[in-house]
Amino acid sequence: MTIGIDLGTTKSAIGYWHDNKPVITKINDQFSMPSEVYFYQNKVQVGYRSADGNPIFFGAIKRHLGRQAMLKVSNHKAVHPQYIAAFILKQLKKYVEDDMHSKGLNEEVREAVIAIPSHFDIYQRRATLEAAKIAGISVKRLINEATASCLDFSRSKGENNGPVMIVDIGGGTLDISIVHISTDDDTLQTMLEVKYIDGHTNLGGVDFDEVIFKWVKQRIDRINKTESNINRSLKDLIKSEIAQKKVRLCEQESIKLYNPLHAINRKIDVYSPFNLSQQKFLDLSVPLFERITSLVENSINYFNKREYNIQDILLLGRASKLYGLKEHVQKRTELKCYTPIDPEVCVAKGAVMQAAIFDQKLEEKLVIEVLQDYYGIELEDDKYHVFFEKGGIIPQDREWDFETKADNQTEIEIKVLKGSRPKASENSLMQTIKINNIDPAPAGYTKIKVRFSMNADMILKVTILNVRNKNLTYTIDSPDRLSENQILEYQKSVEDLL
């Protein structure tokens, strides 16, 4: 069976197809699990804090995927982010297998569809695939979170033709997608065509927690008349209470914060709380509201110039429940924002639906994804030739003919770049590929055809065609790509510790 996973920044969910519907596994009476990993000596706790000592805590690990920094899990050991993310995926897999078995489903879980932010680049997607491999999960497809939510939306709404703007504000990331839903009159097949994607890897609910935390600390400092020394453990405690209570401001004029003052200064009575009002929350949140709305407006303007007007915005994610955000976006964009009944699990449901389509348990819906950036090569005089454009449909292939520029040239160098700047040097160098063993000949005599291929998971491959009767294929590597030996080591470690 193929399962569906929403690998979230702050919380993750998992599910499967059963009785002709997506079923999201309950974890400790919740439909999601905190995306947290705790390391303590030779023990690992996933999802919930270990009771042992003072563990090293990792949250929002998704923000680190595809980045080169190593993370310390002890005083003597640093690991790649993929290793830490693998614990979350492995634990989710255990939960879903137990849930399935409790319902009499004995199918083995081998494959998964994993939902990730639409704006994840090649490096972040590859790191996600490696994390899954370490966890013992074969990934059938990486699906954009907005597309997954749109799958669930189209199922609940039935026929719904036209463009839908999806703004998914999760715990740590902002995802913006515009998806056109259409139904073929003859076949009645639903097609979801992604038209535009944008977003931000470091903008979400945890950023609201941070600004509230800073305000809380300022109050504590004033009461104590000195700057408080808040260690990591106490900071996590304060932020945990903020995260749990801030959404209540949609229903209450103010919320009471107890634990922070009591945790910092035991002399302060735990029953002497202070209030965070709706107005104060708005005052603190305006800069973040503006950042979110600005990205939304840019996306609307870009899309409207090329296509047609967007009428509504589908607001998703845990942070979409924040007091005042919906009204702020509506006022600035002059578009109606609406939120489905279960904005927190619709991504996971959509991932399950895509998994069911692969398993032929659900009538196929054609999903067309697009690229989130420009990819190309360097030409002479610092020119940048784009062969895959942002918004281009994937998978797709492009071919390019290279020729020698000097007499008796035996090597051609191909620089693969990512970015939208006009000059090659202004874009990000992804990889340099050297074609060797070219037969010496006059300049321009030897021509070599090269194929660039981007698959549905945004894995980019370069194939040199017919060099001395051979085709040579190179996969564009991530800077932090793991070797097979590293993956095997991490697999054994995760298996032993979890």
C-alpha angles and dihedrals in degrees: 000000000000115000131199124235132190103200099199132188095235102010135020132201136194135191149155141217115268134154090005095301141080113268117200113207116241115230115194089339092308130104091229142038126225109258090233133129124193123198120198119170103299096344133091128198120192127202098358133050119269117241090220118104119291107326127196106254130211123188131161089029089159088073089063098049113113093019125113100230118112118219125221115234093174139002090273105032135066123181141184118265089243089067093055093045088051090065090058092049093045092051092048090051090054092050094050093047091052090048093050093047090051087059093049095257108138098176114133117243109228107141137041145188108224122201115217135169113288092231094056108127129220093275094051092047093050091050089052090053090050092050089053091049091052088051091053095251123132109213114225092185142345107227125194112249092232091051090049092051089047090054089056091043093052090050094052095042099041114205108018115156124190141049120320121193111212119198108186112188107185132174094283111001139056117216124188122186136163112210125185113213118201137164123214109235093215104040097024087222115154117228124197110195118186108219103176139006134189138145148132128266094208106044123090148089095319089062089060088049089053096053091047090047091054090051090049091050091051090055091048091050091051092050093046091041089224138070109277120233102224114184125206094265095053092044089054090050092052094045091048091058091046092050092051097045106036094078089060089073088081088068103025131055090225142001128222120232113203112158102055097066093039092049093052100039119024090195090069110089111246087222093062101083129168127223133243105203128204090248093050090049090052091049091052094044102048095096091051092044088052093051091051095045092047091057090047092051092048090053093048092049093047093049098042091055090057106032132004140305122293113224104186142022123220106213114204141166135062093284091054086081093064115126113260098005096104092048092047093053092045093051095048098042098033087223128122115253120203134178127210121237094260108030091162098061104030091093092053090046091052091051089051090050091053088049090051090051090055090049089049091239093119131046108264120261114194110235118193115192128193139209121266097209146019121270127191150127138266118255131185121305093023093295118159117217113196115210098169117040128205107264092026116141118255140249097047142144134215130187129207132185116224123193135189116263100197137045114270092006109169101180137051122195121209119195112199112205140186125207146065104257119119095232120067092223090058093061132074116272108226101178143335117226121196122204107205136182096046110165112250112256142143116294112281094013097103116064123185124195116217126191121207114200129188116188129203091271090052094250105156119212130182118204122193105209124220103345103168088340094308135106114220118199125197125188112214102245128219116236089243097039111151122233120234090252091053091050091050091049092049091046091055092046094050091046092051096046100041 
